[in-house]
């Protein structure tokens, strides 16, 4: 959105959230505020192994609240996983959902919440504002600085029949409470720190150049970019750096608030196609595709890409071809410095996969807010450059 239309009316949706070290210990208190009798605790095996789900369970038990753990969640959460979680919720007579983990447990928990209240298949709710009955109370506790599912209106679920990710966008699935505790990121491996950090950058960039951006989302997006530029390499080099871990968690929150309200763009549309068809890590896909999509979009939003380049520490005054090259170089340099060097060929793709992936991406809801509308050959071209 250009400066000349910055006075257009926009709305901004956000959950209540508590940010800071120790906020994970408030899970029981907030569940008690909802008068929870039994909680469905949604997580995954990795988070269980790290001890964070147990910590949440102890907080619930400390308030005398019973809970049952649902951990049958994989990366790129699947439609049948949400269905299984909803079945468990009903069988155990739960009344509150608590999710602890990265984007996969949180998106799966949103799918569970939708089905508990509305029934049917989670795939029935693809699109915008398709959730008519409000779900049960949701308390989310993120353990990665990246996905921001704990503050967003989005849920991304894999349709296992069509092998494509679908996007559900609804105010109804904004969690009631987000407990954002940076200490939970201390157990993340370096590769996940890098991928989720680049996911934060992608959220910030795409929301800033979105045709639904606003002065409020702009503030959040640009500050997220500045923090990533300042602190992502610090946590890669020193995983126990508490200050930089906290700042990266703040960047994730800010970028999440931005994209939840301004939406995303072509990078996410293409990454969703890759994740749905090949079950590839979302952050890795975003990191690789960002520079190529930015080069495609650049002429449609050169001034905004210039401001992002400045926030990344580059020369934001550059324009035209020089600006486009400088932006792509800044992103690719950061990606390589954090250790994400794989190309699509290294991820097992073949060039003949690109046409059907591009077809999926072309129909992804995230393209609606991309600053430049691509044709299918434009999308194929970006995949080819990432090959």
C-alpha positions as CSV (number, residue, x, y, z in Angstrom):
1,X,0.0,0.0,0.0
2,X,1.6,3.3,-1.1
3,X,1.9,6.3,1.2
4,X,-0.8,8.2,-0.8
5,X,-3.4,5.8,0.5
6,X,-2.1,5.4,4.0
7,X,-5.3,6.9,5.4
8,X,-7.4,4.1,4.2
9,X,-9.4,2.3,6.9
10,X,-7.8,-0.8,8.3
11,X,-8.6,-3.1,11.2
12,X,-6.1,-4.8,13.5
13,X,-6.8,-8.0,15.4
14,X,-4.5,-9.4,18.1
15,X,-5.0,-11.7,21.1
16,X,-4.2,-11.0,24.7
17,X,-0.6,-12.0,25.2
18,X,2.0,-12.1,28.0
19,X,5.6,-11.7,26.8
20,X,8.7,-12.5,28.9
21,X,10.7,-15.2,30.7
22,X,8.5,-17.3,33.0
23,X,5.2,-16.6,31.2
24,X,4.9,-20.4,30.4
25,X,4.3,-20.9,34.1
26,X,1.0,-18.9,33.8
27,X,-0.7,-21.7,31.7
28,X,-2.5,-23.1,34.7
29,X,-3.6,-19.7,36.0
30,X,-5.1,-18.8,32.6
31,X,-6.8,-22.1,32.2
32,X,-8.3,-21.7,35.6
33,X,-9.6,-18.2,34.5
34,X,-11.5,-20.1,31.8
35,X,-12.8,-22.4,34.5
36,X,-11.2,-25.4,32.8
37,X,-12.1,-28.8,34.1
38,X,-10.0,-30.8,31.6
39,X,-7.5,-29.5,29.0
40,X,-6.5,-31.0,25.7
41,X,-2.7,-30.3,25.7
42,X,-1.6,-30.3,22.0
43,X,2.1,-30.7,21.4
44,X,4.5,-32.9,19.4
45,X,7.2,-35.5,20.3
46,X,10.1,-33.0,20.0
47,X,8.5,-30.5,22.4
48,X,7.7,-33.4,24.8
49,X,11.3,-34.5,24.7
50,X,12.5,-30.9,25.5
51,X,10.4,-30.9,28.6
52,X,8.1,-27.9,27.7
53,X,4.9,-29.9,27.5
54,X,5.6,-31.4,30.9
55,X,6.2,-28.0,32.3
56,X,2.8,-26.8,31.1
57,X,1.2,-29.9,32.4
58,X,2.7,-29.3,35.8
59,X,1.3,-25.7,35.7
60,X,-2.1,-27.1,35.0
61,X,-1.9,-29.7,37.7
62,X,-0.8,-27.0,40.2
63,X,-4.2,-25.4,39.6
64,X,-6.0,-28.7,40.0
65,X,-6.8,-29.0,36.3
66,X,-6.8,-32.4,34.7
67,X,-5.4,-32.7,31.2
68,X,-4.8,-35.2,28.4
69,X,-1.8,-35.0,26.0
70,X,-2.3,-35.2,22.2
71,X,1.1,-35.4,20.6
72,X,0.3,-37.1,17.3
73,X,1.3,-34.0,15.3
74,X,3.9,-34.0,12.5
75,X,5.6,-31.1,10.7
76,X,3.2,-29.6,8.1
77,X,0.1,-30.7,10.2
78,X,-2.3,-33.0,8.4
79,X,-6.0,-32.9,8.1
80,X,-6.4,-36.3,9.8
81,X,-4.3,-35.1,12.7
82,X,-6.8,-32.4,13.5
83,X,-9.6,-34.9,13.2
84,X,-7.9,-37.3,15.6
85,X,-7.4,-34.4,18.1
86,X,-11.0,-33.4,17.9
87,X,-12.0,-37.0,18.5
88,X,-9.8,-37.1,21.6
89,X,-11.2,-33.8,22.9
90,X,-14.7,-35.2,22.8
91,X,-13.8,-38.6,24.2
92,X,-11.9,-37.0,27.1
93,X,-14.7,-34.4,27.7
94,X,-12.2,-31.5,27.5
95,X,-13.3,-27.9,27.6
96,X,-10.1,-25.9,26.9
97,X,-7.3,-26.3,24.4
98,X,-3.7,-25.5,25.3
99,X,-1.1,-25.8,22.5
100,X,2.7,-25.8,23.3
101,X,5.2,-26.0,20.4
102,X,6.0,-24.6,17.1
103,X,3.7,-23.9,14.2
104,X,2.7,-27.5,13.6
105,X,1.1,-28.1,17.1
106,X,-0.4,-24.7,17.1
107,X,-2.0,-24.9,13.6
108,X,-3.2,-28.5,14.4
109,X,-4.7,-27.2,17.6
110,X,-6.6,-24.5,15.6
111,X,-7.9,-27.2,13.3
112,X,-9.0,-29.2,16.4
113,X,-10.8,-26.2,17.8
114,X,-12.6,-25.6,14.6
115,X,-13.8,-29.2,14.4
116,X,-14.9,-29.3,18.1
117,X,-17.2,-26.4,17.6
118,X,-18.3,-26.8,14.0
119,X,-17.9,-30.4,13.0
120,X,-17.2,-31.7,9.5
121,X,-13.7,-31.8,7.9
122,X,-11.1,-29.2,8.6
123,X,-10.8,-28.8,4.8
124,X,-14.4,-27.4,4.8
125,X,-13.1,-24.2,6.3
126,X,-10.5,-23.2,3.7
127,X,-10.6,-19.5,2.9
128,X,-11.5,-16.4,4.7
129,X,-14.1,-16.1,7.5
130,X,-15.5,-19.6,7.0
131,X,-15.6,-20.5,10.7
132,X,-19.1,-19.7,12.0
133,X,-19.2,-21.1,15.5
134,X,-16.6,-19.8,18.0
135,X,-14.2,-22.6,19.2
136,X,-13.5,-23.4,22.8
137,X,-10.9,-21.3,24.7
138,X,-7.4,-21.6,23.3
139,X,-4.1,-20.9,25.2
140,X,-1.0,-21.0,23.0
141,X,2.6,-21.2,24.1
142,X,5.1,-20.9,21.2
143,X,8.5,-22.7,21.5
144,X,10.0,-21.3,18.2
145,X,10.7,-17.8,17.2
146,X,9.2,-18.0,13.8
147,X,5.7,-19.2,12.9
148,X,3.6,-16.7,15.1
149,X,0.6,-19.0,14.9
150,X,0.0,-18.0,18.5
151,X,-1.1,-14.4,17.5
152,X,-2.4,-14.9,14.0
153,X,-5.7,-15.4,12.2
154,X,-4.1,-18.1,10.0
155,X,-4.1,-21.9,10.2
156,X,-2.2,-23.9,7.6
157,X,-3.3,-27.5,7.2
158,X,-2.1,-30.1,4.7
159,X,-4.9,-31.6,2.5
160,X,-3.4,-35.2,2.3
161,X,-5.7,-36.2,-0.6
162,X,-4.7,-33.3,-2.9
163,X,-1.2,-33.0,-1.3
164,X,-1.5,-29.3,-0.9
165,X,-1.6,-26.9,2.0
166,X,-4.8,-25.0,2.6
167,X,-5.1,-21.7,4.5
168,X,-7.9,-21.0,7.0
169,X,-8.2,-17.3,7.9
170,X,-10.6,-16.3,10.6
171,X,-10.8,-14.1,13.6
172,X,-12.4,-17.1,15.3
173,X,-9.0,-18.9,15.5
174,X,-7.0,-16.1,17.0
175,X,-6.0,-17.7,20.4
176,X,-7.5,-16.2,23.5
177,X,-4.2,-16.0,25.3
178,X,-0.6,-16.3,24.0
179,X,2.1,-16.9,26.6
180,X,5.3,-16.0,24.8
181,X,8.3,-17.2,26.8
182,X,11.7,-16.8,25.1
183,X,13.3,-19.4,27.4
184,X,11.4,-22.1,25.4
185,X,13.6,-21.4,22.4
186,X,16.8,-22.3,24.2
187,X,16.3,-26.0,23.3
188,X,15.9,-25.3,19.6
189,X,18.6,-26.9,17.4
190,X,20.6,-24.5,15.2
191,X,19.0,-25.6,12.0
192,X,15.5,-24.8,13.4
193,X,16.7,-21.5,14.8
194,X,17.9,-20.5,11.3
195,X,14.8,-21.7,9.5
196,X,12.3,-20.1,11.9
197,X,14.4,-16.9,11.9
198,X,14.2,-16.6,8.2
199,X,10.5,-17.3,8.5
200,X,10.2,-14.3,10.7
201,X,12.0,-12.2,8.0
202,X,9.7,-13.5,5.3
203,X,6.6,-12.7,7.4
204,X,7.9,-9.2,7.9
205,X,8.9,-8.6,4.3
206,X,5.7,-10.0,2.8
207,X,3.4,-8.1,5.2
208,X,5.3,-4.8,4.5
209,X,4.9,-5.0,0.7
210,X,1.4,-6.5,1.0
211,X,-1.4,-4.5,-0.8
212,X,-3.3,-4.7,2.5
213,X,-0.6,-3.2,4.7
214,X,-1.3,-0.2,7.0
215,X,0.7,2.2,9.1
216,X,0.2,-0.1,12.1
217,X,1.4,-3.3,10.4
218,X,4.3,-1.3,8.8
219,X,5.6,-0.4,12.3
220,X,5.6,-4.0,13.4
221,X,7.1,-5.4,10.1
222,X,10.0,-3.0,9.9
223,X,11.0,-3.4,13.5
224,X,10.9,-7.2,13.0
225,X,13.3,-6.8,10.1
226,X,15.7,-4.7,12.1
227,X,15.7,-7.2,15.0
228,X,16.4,-10.2,12.6
229,X,19.3,-8.2,11.0
230,X,20.7,-7.5,14.4
231,X,20.1,-10.7,16.4
232,X,19.6,-13.8,14.2
233,X,23.3,-14.4,13.6
234,X,23.9,-13.8,17.3
235,X,21.7,-16.7,18.4
236,X,23.2,-18.9,15.6
237,X,26.7,-18.2,17.0
238,X,25.6,-18.4,20.6
239,X,22.5,-20.5,21.2
240,X,22.4,-19.6,24.9
241,X,22.4,-15.8,24.3
242,X,19.3,-15.0,26.4
243,X,19.1,-11.4,25.2
244,X,19.2,-12.2,21.5
245,X,16.8,-15.2,22.1
246,X,14.4,-12.7,23.7
247,X,14.7,-10.2,20.8
248,X,14.2,-12.9,18.2
249,X,11.0,-14.0,20.0
250,X,9.9,-10.3,20.0
251,X,10.6,-10.2,16.2
252,X,8.5,-13.2,15.7
253,X,5.6,-11.6,17.7
254,X,5.9,-8.3,15.7
255,X,6.0,-10.1,12.4
256,X,3.1,-12.2,13.4
257,X,1.0,-9.2,14.3
258,X,1.9,-7.7,10.9
259,X,1.1,-10.6,8.7
260,X,-2.0,-11.6,10.6
261,X,-3.5,-8.2,9.6
262,X,-1.8,-7.5,6.3
263,X,-1.5,-11.1,5.1
264,X,1.3,-12.5,3.0
265,X,2.3,-13.1,-0.6
266,X,3.9,-15.2,-3.3
267,X,6.7,-16.6,-1.1
268,X,4.2,-18.3,1.1
269,X,2.0,-19.4,-1.7
270,X,5.0,-21.2,-3.3
271,X,6.2,-22.5,0.0
272,X,2.7,-23.9,0.8
273,X,2.8,-25.8,-2.5
274,X,6.2,-27.3,-1.7
275,X,5.2,-28.2,1.9
276,X,1.9,-29.8,0.8
277,X,3.3,-31.9,-2.1
278,X,6.7,-32.8,-0.6
279,X,6.4,-32.3,3.1
280,X,9.3,-29.9,3.1
281,X,10.2,-27.7,6.1
282,X,8.3,-24.4,5.7
283,X,11.0,-22.1,7.0
284,X,13.6,-23.6,4.7
285,X,11.3,-23.1,1.7
286,X,10.6,-19.5,2.6
287,X,14.3,-18.7,3.1
288,X,15.2,-20.0,-0.3
289,X,12.3,-18.4,-2.2
290,X,12.3,-15.0,-0.7
291,X,15.1,-13.4,-2.8
292,X,13.6,-14.7,-6.1
293,X,10.0,-13.6,-5.3
294,X,11.3,-10.2,-4.2
295,X,13.1,-9.8,-7.5
296,X,9.8,-10.6,-9.3
297,X,7.9,-8.2,-7.1
298,X,10.5,-5.4,-6.8
299,X,9.3,-3.0,-9.6
300,X,5.8,-3.0,-8.1
301,X,6.9,-1.9,-4.7
302,X,10.5,-0.6,-5.1
303,X,10.2,2.1,-2.4
304,X,9.0,-0.4,0.2
305,X,11.7,-3.0,-0.7
306,X,14.2,-0.1,-0.3
307,X,13.0,0.6,3.2
308,X,13.3,-3.1,4.1
309,X,16.8,-3.1,2.6
310,X,17.7,-0.2,4.9
311,X,16.3,-2.0,7.9
312,X,18.5,-5.0,6.9
313,X,21.5,-2.7,7.1
314,X,21.9,-2.0,3.3
315,X,21.6,1.1,1.2
316,X,17.9,1.8,1.1
317,X,18.4,4.7,-1.3
318,X,19.2,2.4,-4.2
319,X,16.5,2.0,-6.8
320,X,15.9,0.3,-10.1
321,X,18.2,-2.6,-11.0
322,X,20.8,-1.7,-8.4
323,X,18.2,-1.8,-5.6
324,X,16.8,-5.1,-6.8
325,X,20.2,-6.7,-6.9
326,X,21.1,-5.3,-3.5
327,X,18.0,-6.6,-1.9
328,X,18.4,-10.1,-3.3
329,X,22.0,-10.1,-2.2
330,X,21.2,-9.0,1.3
331,X,18.6,-11.9,1.7
332,X,20.8,-14.6,0.1
333,X,23.8,-13.5,2.1
334,X,21.9,-13.8,5.4
335,X,20.4,-17.1,4.4
336,X,23.8,-18.6,3.6
337,X,25.4,-17.1,6.8
338,X,22.8,-18.8,9.0
339,X,23.6,-22.1,7.2
340,X,20.6,-22.6,4.9
341,X,22.3,-23.4,1.6
342,X,20.1,-26.1,0.1
343,X,18.6,-25.6,-3.3
344,X,15.3,-27.2,-4.5
345,X,17.4,-29.9,-6.2
346,X,19.0,-30.8,-2.9
347,X,15.5,-31.2,-1.4
348,X,14.7,-33.9,-3.9
349,X,12.7,-31.9,-6.5
350,X,12.9,-32.2,-10.3
351,X,12.1,-29.5,-12.8
352,X,9.1,-31.4,-14.1
353,X,7.5,-30.9,-10.6
354,X,7.3,-27.2,-11.1
355,X,4.2,-26.8,-13.3
356,X,1.9,-28.6,-10.9
357,X,3.5,-26.8,-7.9
358,X,2.9,-23.5,-9.7
359,X,-0.7,-24.4,-10.3
360,X,-1.2,-25.0,-6.6
361,X,0.6,-21.7,-5.7
362,X,-1.5,-19.8,-8.2
363,X,-4.7,-20.7,-6.3
364,X,-3.2,-20.0,-2.8
365,X,-5.1,-17.3,-0.9
366,X,-1.8,-15.6,0.0
367,X,-1.5,-14.4,-3.6
368,X,-4.4,-12.1,-3.2
369,X,-2.2,-9.6,-1.2
370,X,1.0,-10.0,-3.3
371,X,2.0,-6.6,-4.7
372,X,2.2,-8.0,-8.2
373,X,-0.1,-10.7,-9.7
374,X,2.0,-13.5,-11.3
375,X,1.1,-15.7,-14.2
376,X,1.9,-19.4,-13.9
377,X,5.1,-19.1,-15.9
378,X,6.3,-16.4,-13.5
379,X,5.9,-18.8,-10.6
380,X,7.6,-21.6,-12.5
381,X,10.4,-19.2,-13.2
382,X,10.9,-18.5,-9.5
383,X,11.0,-22.2,-8.8
384,X,13.6,-22.6,-11.5
385,X,15.8,-19.9,-10.2
386,X,15.7,-21.6,-6.7
387,X,16.7,-24.9,-8.3
